[in-house]
Amino acid sequence: MKWLENLSNAIEYIESNLDKDISIDAAAQIACCSAYYFQRVFTYVAGISLSEYIRRRRMSQAAFELQKSDKKVLDIALKYGYSSPTAFNRAFQSVHGITPVAAKNMGSVLNAYPPIRFSVKITGGTAMSYRITEKAAMRIVGIRIPLVADMEENQKVVPEFWKKALENNYLPKIIELTNQEPGGILGVTVYENPQEIFYYIAASTTEAISQNMFEYEIPASTWVIFENDGHFKEDVQNVFKRFYTEWLPFSGYEYAGLPDLEVYPVMPGKPLNGHSEVWIGIKKEKKED
């Protein structure tokens, strides 16, 4: 459960720097992972993006100060990192639904978002069906789109990418390439470095690269595979959340930091529901001295 402790320490760093510059790289270093991976895990576990969490916490603190002090709105805006009154006003309204000036009035209704605390919650309820397999290096071929470190932005980009792939008739071409496990259409997030993050819609294959497509080789690894039946988007995101909070802490494994694979069935049209799989690379947990 060391990773959960590291994640909590990273949040403590963020909380202590709400009125200062927050370095995502520094927070990620505390969490012992890359900035991209830190933001990705946070989003799955917390249910909101890291940038949105920081915005909510800063605006929660700003609201308290507006009501209990005589400070000017501009001074509080500057304290929480907003050099532009317009930007502060926009951020404040997005959280509270009223302007900072209106928030000074006694009786104004405001929203308080308390700090997140990460812990393992024993639910004792729904089982997670999984299997573990060893697999040699696999090669994927498909189309791709660049991502950024901010998960909030990526969550807008990826669904649009799938839509365009369907409209431009890329999916049948990708399906034809499939000749290796895992079968089906793959959604693959690949992090190479902060400047090279890509999301692939691809096939596992030994076939040659088709025009306007890209290839990537995923190293040999141990994989834990979770199966789902239901709505693709919600189920896949729920698998990642349960993996980090329910399965991983007690498994004796660590996250391997490899590309995660979303495996979708070959179906006509634009299916939203069905049987899917999530493949996550894992490795044996290091024994602490």
N, C-alpha and C positions, 0 to 999 in steps of 0.2 A: 504494500500500500504506500510505498515511498513516493510514487508519482503524485498521489493525492495530497500528500504533505507538501510536496514541492509546489503544486498548483495553489494550495492555500497560502503558502509563503509569498508567491507572486502576487496574489490578490492583496495581501497585507501591504506589499510595496506600493501597489496602485492606490490603496486607501490612504496611505500616509503622504501621497503626493498629489492629491486631488487639486490642491491650490498651487501646484508647481508643474513643470514640464514632466510628462510621463513618457518614459522611454519603453516602448514595447520590446525592444531588444533586451533591455535590462530585465524586464519582467520575465521574458522568455528564458534568459540565462538563469534566473532564480528557479524557474520551473524545469531547468535542464533539458531544453529542447529549442528548436528553431522558432523564430518569431511567427512564421507561418503555421507551424504545427501547434504552437501555444494558442493562437487565435482560433484555429480550427477546433481543437479540443474544447476550449472555453465555450464556443458557440453551441456545440453538441450537448455539453453537460449543463450549461446554464439556460439554454433555450433562447438566448439573444446574442447578438454579436458583441465582441469586446468593446468596439467603439460606441455602441448604443449603451452598454452598461456604464462606461465612463461618463457619457453624456448625462445619463439619468442620475448618477451619483453626484456629479458636479452641480446639476440643477437642483437636486434635493438639498444640498448644502447651501447653495445660493439662496434658495427660498427661505431657509431658516434665518439666514443673515439679513435678508431683506425685511423680515418681520420683527426681528429682535434688536436691530441696530439702526442707527441714523445714517449709515453709509449711503452714499449716492449709488444709483444703479450702475453708472460707469465704473466706479471703483470696484464694485463686486464683479462686474464683467471682466475687468482687467485681472482681478485676483484669480479667476477661474479660467484664464487663458484666452479670453475673447477681446481682441484689440478693437474689434468693430462692434458698436452698439447694436447694429442691425443683425449681425450674426448671433450675438447673445440673446437678443429679443426672439429670434427665430428658434434657437435651441430651447429657450425657456418655455415658449409657447408649445413646442412639440411635446414637452413633458407635462406641463401643468394646464395647458389650455387657456391661459390668461397671460397678459403682459407682465414684465417685472414691476412696472409702476403699479399696476392693479394689485399685485401680490402684497404690496405694502399695507393695503387696507385691512384692518381687523375684520375677521369673518370671511376672508377670501378662502375658497376651497382649493387646496393644493395637494399634490401627490408626493408622498415620501417613499423613496425606494431605499430600503436598508441594504447594508453591505451583504454580499453573497458569502456564505460559509459552505465550503465543500466538506461533505462527509459521506460515508457509505451508509446507505439506508437499507436496512434489512426488510424487504417487503414480504417475503415468504409466499408470494403469490404465483405469478405467471412464470412458467418454465421457459428457458431459452434453449431451443433445440439447436445443437451444433455438432460439427464433426471436425477433427483435426487431421490434416494431411500434409505430407511432404511432397514438394513439387520442384522439379528441375526448373532452370531458368525458362521463362516464357517470353515470347516476342509478340507484341501487339502492333497492329497496323490500322490506321484510321485517320479521321480528321481531328483537329484539335483547335483549341482557343486559349489564348493567354489569360491567366488569372492574376489577381493581386493578393497581397497579404490580408486585406480586409474582407472577412467572410460576408459582411453585409452586402458588399458590392458583388461578390461572386454568386450569391444567392439570386441576384437579379440576372446575371449574365448566363449562367448555365441553363436554366429553363428556356431562354430565348435561343440558345445554341441548339438545343434539341429540336425546337420548333423549326428552325431554319434547315436543319439536317433532314427533317422529314419533308419539308416543302421542296427542297432541292434534290430529293430522291437519292440521298446518299446512303440511307439505311439498307436498301436492297444490295447495294454494291459492297457494303461492309459485311453483310450477312454471307454473301458468296465467298468471302475470304476465310470464313471460320473453318478450321480443320483440326483444332486442338482444344483440350479442356482449359479453361471453362468455355463451354459452348454458349451461344446466345450473343446478345449485343452487350458490350462492356462500356460502362462509364468509369473512367480511370482518372484519378487525380495524381499528377506527377509533380513532385517538388524536387528541382535540381539545385537551385540556389535562389536567393531573394529576387533576382531578375528573370529567372526562368521557372515559372510555375504554369503548368498547362493542364487543361481538362480534355481528355480524349473520349471520343465516341469511336469504339474500335472493336476489332476481332482478335482473338488469339489464333495466330496462324503462322505457317511456314511459307505462305505464298509471297510473291514479289509485291513491292509497293506499287499501288495504282497511282494514277495521276492525281495530283493535288492532295495526296495523303502523306502521312508521316509514320515512322516506326519508332518503337522504344522497347528495350529489353529489360525485363524485370528479373532481378537475380533469383537464384534458387532460394527457397525459404520453407519454413513451416507456416502453414496457414490455418486459421480457424475460420470455419465457414458457417454462417448463419442463414437459415432458410426462412422465407416469409411468404405469407399469402394475404394479400390485401392491397391497399392503396400504395403505389410505389413510393411516392415522395415521402409521405409520413412514415411508412414502415422502415425505409432505409435510414432516415434520420433517427428514428427510435432505436434501431439496432446499434448505431454508433453510441448513442447515449447510454444504453444498457450495457454495452460492451465495456465502456469506461467506468461506469459506476457500480455494476453488479457482477459482471463476469471477470474482468481483468484483476480486480483487487484480491480475489481468492483463488486464481487459477494457477499460480506458480509461474506465470509467464509475464513477459514485458512486451510492450509494443515495439515492433521491429523498425518502424520508421520507413516502411516500403509503401509504394503506391497502393491505395485501397481500391478494391474492385467491386463495382456494382454490376451484377449480372442480371440482365433482363431477358425475358423470353422473346423468341421470334414470333411476332404477331402482326397481323395486318392493321393498317390504320394507325391511330394514335391511342394505344391502350393506356389506361390509367391504373388498372388493377390486374392482379395475376400473381403468379409464383415468381419470386425473385430470390437472389442470393447476395450476400455481402461477404467478400473475402478480405480478411485482415491479416497481414503478416505479423507473426509473433516470434519470440525467442525465449529460451529458458531464463528465468529470473536470476540475477546475480545474487549469490549468497553474501550477506553482510558479515564482516568479521566481528 
